[in-house]
Amino acid sequence: MSTFDPVGSDADLVAQAVRDIARRTRFPVAFGGLLSSGEVAVTTIVGNRTNRLEGLRVQLHRGLGGRAMTELRPRMTRDYGSSQQITHDYDGFVLGEGLRTLLAIPVVVAGRPRGVLYAGAWEQSPSGGVTTAPALQIADALADELRIRGEVDRRVRATRMQGPALSAAHREELRDTFAELRRVAATVQDPQVRERLGGIERRLLALSAPTPPPGTAAVHLSPRELDVLSCAALGLTNAQVADDLGLRESTVKAYLGTAMAKLDAPTRHAAVARARREGLIP
């Protein structure tokens, strides 16, 4: 289970991902960093026996990590020192730590490398899904978090450039972004990751209602009720909402009904309007 801080920096997210790899896989050593100006500066190292990995900076196309980022897929070697599939620019770091097995997983956002995560062992370790699958999942989760943050930050910057009052078009885009975020959150099982996404949702809500409405605390909707209502706010039918969220249409209708009851709204349109007044959706 991850413990990302929803307001932490991108480097903090990488640090947590590295710690998760060390905790959830059989690899005793983990390290990684984000790509900037054509190279990755390793910012977090866990489980190392020496300080030889400190200061490692990996360029695209170079070494195992550079190859992984270039090819946009994980690369692994069970005998780093004798591998003929990579350049050996970083032997002083990797072999200095005594690592023999090394796995490099690119962090890919929107089809482009954003960084690389490594898992290593001093002995020749067996590979396979049992060993590598958690590391791949952690890299995917980090990429999702960076993608969501980047998109939200981009939209927030664009919105702020418009001044304090949102135009109708920007407000609609904000609502669409919020609904998309709810759809992403609905597919996440980890409650702490959902809480991180919730922090981003609150930032979006703050844009639509800079000062919380007086009745904000009066109504409490469940996560699924918010999922359904945020989609319904876009004008989607129950069938379309069900398709988006992977639910049965009857289940969507039930969630919408309980949300309407909590909001004391006779129709779905009235429920959406009340939810917006309460600051529950943008």
C-alpha positions as CSV (number, residue, x, y, z in Angstrom):
1,M,0.0,0.0,0.0
2,S,1.3,3.4,-1.0
3,T,1.5,6.5,1.3
4,F,2.0,9.3,-1.2
5,D,1.5,12.8,0.1
6,P,-1.1,14.5,-2.1
7,V,0.6,17.9,-1.7
8,G,4.2,16.6,-1.8
9,S,6.6,17.4,-4.6
10,D,7.3,15.2,-7.6
11,A,10.6,14.2,-6.0
12,D,8.6,13.1,-2.9
13,L,6.5,10.9,-5.1
14,V,9.7,9.3,-6.6
15,A,11.0,8.8,-3.1
16,Q,7.9,7.0,-2.0
17,A,7.9,4.8,-5.2
18,V,11.5,3.8,-4.5
19,R,10.6,2.9,-0.9
20,D,7.6,0.9,-2.1
21,I,9.8,-1.1,-4.5
22,A,12.2,-2.0,-1.7
23,R,9.3,-3.0,0.5
24,R,7.2,-4.9,-2.0
25,T,9.7,-6.8,-4.1
26,R,12.5,-9.3,-3.5
27,F,15.1,-6.7,-4.6
28,P,17.1,-5.4,-1.6
29,V,18.2,-2.2,-3.4
30,A,16.1,0.4,-5.1
31,F,16.8,3.9,-6.5
32,G,15.5,6.3,-9.1
33,G,14.8,9.8,-10.2
34,L,13.0,12.0,-12.8
35,L,14.2,13.1,-16.2
36,S,15.3,16.7,-16.6
37,S,17.3,18.2,-19.5
38,G,18.0,14.8,-21.0
39,E,19.2,13.0,-17.9
40,V,17.9,11.5,-14.7
41,A,19.6,12.5,-11.5
42,V,19.0,9.7,-8.9
43,T,17.5,11.4,-5.9
44,T,16.5,8.5,-3.7
45,I,18.4,5.3,-2.8
46,V,17.2,2.6,-0.5
47,G,18.9,-0.5,0.8
48,N,22.4,0.3,-0.4
49,R,25.5,-0.9,1.4
50,T,27.8,1.8,0.1
51,N,27.6,5.4,-1.0
52,R,28.7,4.6,-4.6
53,L,25.3,5.1,-6.2
54,E,25.2,8.7,-4.9
55,G,25.6,11.3,-7.6
56,L,24.5,8.9,-10.4
57,R,23.1,10.8,-13.4
58,V,21.7,8.7,-16.3
59,Q,21.4,10.0,-19.8
60,L,19.0,8.7,-22.4
61,H,20.4,5.8,-24.5
62,R,23.1,5.2,-22.0
63,G,23.3,2.3,-19.6
64,L,20.4,0.0,-18.6
65,G,18.1,2.9,-17.5
66,G,18.9,5.0,-20.5
67,R,17.9,2.1,-22.7
68,A,14.7,1.5,-20.8
69,M,13.7,5.1,-21.2
70,T,14.5,5.2,-24.9
71,E,12.6,2.0,-25.6
72,L,9.8,2.9,-23.1
73,R,9.8,-0.6,-21.6
74,P,11.5,-2.3,-18.6
75,R,15.0,-3.8,-19.1
76,M,16.7,-6.3,-16.9
77,T,20.1,-8.0,-16.7
78,R,21.1,-10.8,-14.3
79,D,24.8,-10.1,-14.8
80,Y,25.3,-6.4,-15.2
81,G,29.0,-6.4,-15.4
82,S,29.2,-8.8,-18.4
83,S,26.1,-7.6,-20.3
84,Q,26.7,-6.8,-23.9
85,Q,23.2,-5.3,-24.4
86,I,24.0,-2.0,-22.7
87,T,26.7,0.7,-22.5
88,H,28.8,0.6,-19.4
89,D,29.0,4.3,-18.7
90,Y,27.8,3.8,-15.1
91,D,29.8,0.8,-14.0
92,G,31.6,2.8,-11.4
93,F,28.3,3.4,-9.7
94,V,26.5,0.1,-10.2
95,L,29.5,-2.3,-9.8
96,G,30.9,0.0,-7.1
97,E,27.8,-0.9,-5.1
98,G,28.4,-4.5,-6.0
99,L,25.1,-5.0,-7.9
100,R,24.8,-7.9,-10.3
101,T,21.1,-8.1,-11.1
102,L,19.5,-4.9,-12.1
103,L,16.0,-4.0,-13.3
104,A,15.3,-0.6,-14.9
105,I,11.6,0.5,-15.3
106,P,10.9,3.7,-17.2
107,V,8.2,6.0,-15.8
108,V,6.2,6.8,-19.0
109,V,3.7,9.7,-19.1
110,A,1.8,10.5,-22.3
111,G,4.1,8.3,-24.3
112,R,7.3,10.0,-23.1
113,P,9.8,9.1,-20.4
114,R,9.6,11.1,-17.2
115,G,12.1,9.1,-15.2
116,V,13.4,5.7,-14.3
117,L,13.1,3.4,-11.2
118,Y,15.7,0.7,-10.5
119,A,15.6,-2.5,-8.5
120,G,18.9,-4.3,-7.9
121,A,20.5,-7.2,-6.1
122,W,24.1,-8.1,-5.3
123,E,23.5,-11.7,-6.4
124,Q,22.1,-13.2,-9.6
125,S,18.4,-13.2,-8.9
126,P,15.7,-15.1,-10.7
127,S,13.3,-13.0,-12.8
128,G,9.7,-13.4,-13.4
129,G,6.3,-11.9,-12.7
130,V,6.3,-12.7,-9.0
131,T,9.4,-10.6,-8.6
132,T,9.0,-7.8,-11.1
133,A,5.2,-7.3,-11.2
134,P,5.0,-5.2,-8.0
135,A,7.8,-2.9,-9.3
136,L,6.0,-2.5,-12.6
137,Q,2.7,-1.6,-10.8
138,I,4.5,1.0,-8.7
139,A,6.1,2.6,-11.8
140,D,2.6,2.7,-13.4
141,A,1.1,4.2,-10.3
142,L,3.8,6.9,-10.2
143,A,3.3,7.6,-13.9
144,D,-0.5,8.0,-13.3
145,E,0.1,10.4,-10.4
146,L,2.5,12.5,-12.4
147,R,0.1,12.6,-15.4
148,I,-2.9,13.6,-13.3
149,R,-0.8,16.3,-11.5
150,G,0.5,17.6,-14.7
151,E,-2.9,17.9,-16.3
152,V,-4.5,19.5,-13.2
153,D,-1.6,22.0,-12.9
154,R,-1.9,22.8,-16.6
155,R,-5.6,23.5,-16.3
156,V,-5.2,25.4,-13.1
157,R,-2.6,27.6,-14.7
158,A,-4.8,28.1,-17.8
159,T,-7.8,29.0,-15.6
160,R,-5.8,31.5,-13.5
161,M,-4.8,33.3,-16.6
162,Q,-8.4,34.0,-17.3
163,G,-8.8,36.0,-14.1
164,P,-11.0,35.3,-11.0
165,A,-14.2,34.6,-12.9
166,L,-14.4,31.5,-15.0
167,S,-15.9,31.7,-18.4
168,A,-18.7,29.2,-19.3
169,A,-16.3,27.3,-21.5
170,H,-13.6,27.0,-18.8
171,R,-16.2,26.1,-16.2
172,E,-17.4,23.3,-18.4
173,E,-13.8,22.1,-18.9
174,L,-13.3,22.2,-15.2
175,R,-16.4,20.1,-14.7
176,D,-15.3,17.6,-17.3
177,T,-11.9,17.4,-15.7
178,F,-13.5,16.7,-12.3
179,A,-15.7,14.0,-13.8
180,E,-12.7,12.4,-15.5
181,L,-10.8,12.4,-12.2
182,R,-13.7,10.7,-10.5
183,R,-13.7,8.1,-13.2
184,V,-10.0,7.5,-12.6
185,A,-10.5,7.3,-8.8
186,A,-13.2,4.8,-9.3
187,T,-10.7,2.3,-10.8
188,V,-8.2,2.7,-7.9
189,Q,-8.4,0.1,-5.1
190,D,-5.7,1.6,-2.8
191,P,-7.6,3.9,-0.3
192,Q,-4.5,6.0,0.2
193,V,-4.2,6.6,-3.6
194,R,-7.8,7.5,-3.6
195,E,-7.2,10.0,-0.9
196,R,-4.4,11.6,-3.0
197,L,-6.8,11.9,-5.8
198,G,-9.3,13.4,-3.4
199,G,-6.8,16.1,-2.6
200,I,-6.6,17.1,-6.3
201,E,-10.4,17.1,-6.5
202,R,-10.6,19.6,-3.6
203,R,-8.2,21.8,-5.5
204,L,-10.5,21.7,-8.5
205,L,-13.5,22.5,-6.3
206,A,-11.7,25.5,-4.9
207,L,-11.4,26.9,-8.4
208,S,-15.2,26.7,-9.0
209,A,-16.1,28.0,-5.5
210,P,-13.2,30.0,-4.0
211,T,-15.1,30.4,-0.7
212,P,-16.9,27.3,0.6
213,P,-20.7,27.7,0.5
214,P,-22.3,27.9,3.9
215,G,-24.0,24.5,3.5
216,T,-21.0,22.5,2.4
217,A,-20.9,20.4,5.6
218,A,-24.6,19.7,5.6
219,V,-24.6,16.9,2.9
220,H,-22.2,14.0,2.7
221,L,-22.2,11.8,-0.4
222,S,-20.4,8.5,-0.7
223,P,-17.5,8.2,-3.2
224,R,-19.7,6.2,-5.6
225,E,-22.6,8.8,-5.3
226,L,-20.1,11.5,-6.2
227,D,-18.8,9.4,-9.1
228,V,-22.3,9.0,-10.5
229,L,-23.4,12.6,-9.9
230,S,-20.3,14.1,-11.4
231,C,-20.9,12.1,-14.6
232,A,-24.6,12.9,-14.6
233,A,-23.7,16.6,-14.3
234,L,-22.1,16.3,-17.8
235,G,-25.5,15.3,-19.2
236,L,-24.7,11.6,-19.5
237,T,-27.5,9.1,-19.4
238,N,-27.6,6.3,-16.7
239,A,-26.4,3.9,-19.4
240,Q,-23.5,6.1,-20.4
241,V,-22.5,6.6,-16.7
242,A,-22.7,2.8,-16.2
243,D,-20.4,2.3,-19.2
244,D,-17.9,5.0,-17.9
245,L,-17.7,3.6,-14.4
246,G,-18.0,-0.1,-15.2
247,L,-21.3,-0.5,-13.2
248,R,-24.7,-1.9,-14.0
249,E,-27.3,0.6,-15.1
250,S,-29.5,-0.4,-12.2
251,T,-26.6,0.3,-9.8
252,V,-26.1,3.7,-11.3
253,K,-29.8,4.4,-10.8
254,A,-29.6,3.3,-7.2
255,Y,-26.6,5.5,-6.4
256,L,-28.3,8.5,-8.1
257,G,-31.5,7.9,-6.1
258,T,-29.6,7.9,-2.8
259,A,-27.7,11.0,-3.8
260,M,-31.0,12.7,-4.7
261,A,-32.5,11.7,-1.4
262,K,-29.6,13.1,0.5
263,L,-29.7,16.4,-1.5
264,D,-33.5,16.6,-1.0
265,A,-33.8,16.9,-4.8
266,P,-36.8,15.6,-6.8
267,T,-34.8,15.2,-10.1
268,R,-31.3,14.5,-11.2
269,H,-31.0,18.1,-12.5
270,A,-32.0,19.5,-9.2
271,A,-29.5,17.1,-7.5
272,V,-26.7,18.4,-9.7
273,A,-27.7,22.0,-9.0
274,R,-27.9,21.4,-5.2
275,A,-24.6,19.6,-5.2
276,R,-22.9,22.5,-6.9
277,R,-24.4,24.9,-4.4
278,E,-23.0,22.7,-1.6
279,G,-19.6,22.7,-3.2
280,L,-19.6,19.0,-3.7
281,I,-19.0,19.1,-7.5
282,P,-17.8,22.1,-9.7
